[in-house]
Amino acid sequence: MAGKIVIDTKGNIVVEGKIAAQSIEAEEFKVLGAKTIGASTLLPGEKSIEVATPAANNNSKIFITPTTVTNKQLAVTYKTDGKFKVEILEADTTPISFDWWIVN
């Protein structure tokens, strides 16, 4: 396999390429890199923020989770190649931080 697939003595597998499977089971899932996962903050007085990331496109599923206490409902209202927009109906007086995760 010319080093393209390596299995060490602990059972760890390193693959130089894609893995295709009908089903994957894991106790933990870790995302490496910052293309599909990140954090942003909606600033006080603002009703929207555009988040730039090369992973975003029209068909992306984007999950957002507020990480500060807020009574505002955050919504992803726009998606295109390289960015997406998160909005609230009315601006807040405090910053609203949130995590985001993109699944393509």
N, C-alpha and C positions, 0 to 999 in steps of 0.2 A: 504494500500500500504506500510505499515510498514516504513514510512519515506523515501522510495526510490524515491517518487515524492512529492515535496513540492511546493505549490503555496502560496505566501504571499499576504498580503492585497494590495500591490502595483501592483500585477499582475506578479511579477517575478517568474520564474519557475526554480527549481533546480532538476536535474534528476541524479540518480546514475546509469548510464548505457548509452547506445547508443540511439540516436533518429534516426528513419528511417522515411523518408517522400518522397512523390512523388515530392514535390516542397516546397521551403522555400523562403519567402520574408522577407527582412529586410532593414531598413534604414541605418544600420551600422553593420559591421562585425568585431569582435575583436578576434584575435588569442591569446590564453593564452599559456605560455610556450615558449621554445626556440627550440623545435625539428623541426618545419616546417617553421620557419621564422627567419631571422637573417641578419647580415651584415658582409662583409669581405673586404679586401683590397689587390689588386694586387700591389706588391712593385715595385719601379723603377728598371728597368733592367730585370725584370721577364716577361715571356710570359704566365705563367700559375700559377694557385693556386688550390690546392685540399682543399675542404671544407668538414670537417667531421661532420656528423649529423646522428643520428639513423633513421631519417625519409626517407633518400634517398634510392632508389632501382632502378633497371633497368627500371621499368615502370613509374617512377616519372615524372611529368611535373614540370620543374624547371624554374621559372620566375626570371630574373635578371634585375635590374634597376640601372644604374650608378648614383652615388650621387655626383660625382665630374665631372666637365666639361672635356670631352675627345672627340677626333675625332676617337677613337678606337672602333671597334665593338666587344663587349664581346659575347662569345658563350659558352654554356655548351656543352662540347665535350665528356664527359665520365660520366656515372652514374653506380653505383653498390651499393650493400648493405652497408650502413653506410657512403658513401661519394660521391662527385661529383667533376668534374674538370671544371674550367672556364678558357678559353684561349683567347688570342689576337694574331694576326699574327706577329706583331713586337713589341718588348718591348718599353715602354715609359720611359721618364726621370723623370716623376712625378708619385706619387702613384695614383691608380685608385680605389676609393672606390665604393662599390655597395651593394645594398640590395638584398636578395634572399628570395623566397617563394616557398615551395614545396607543390604540390597537388598530393595526391595519390588516 
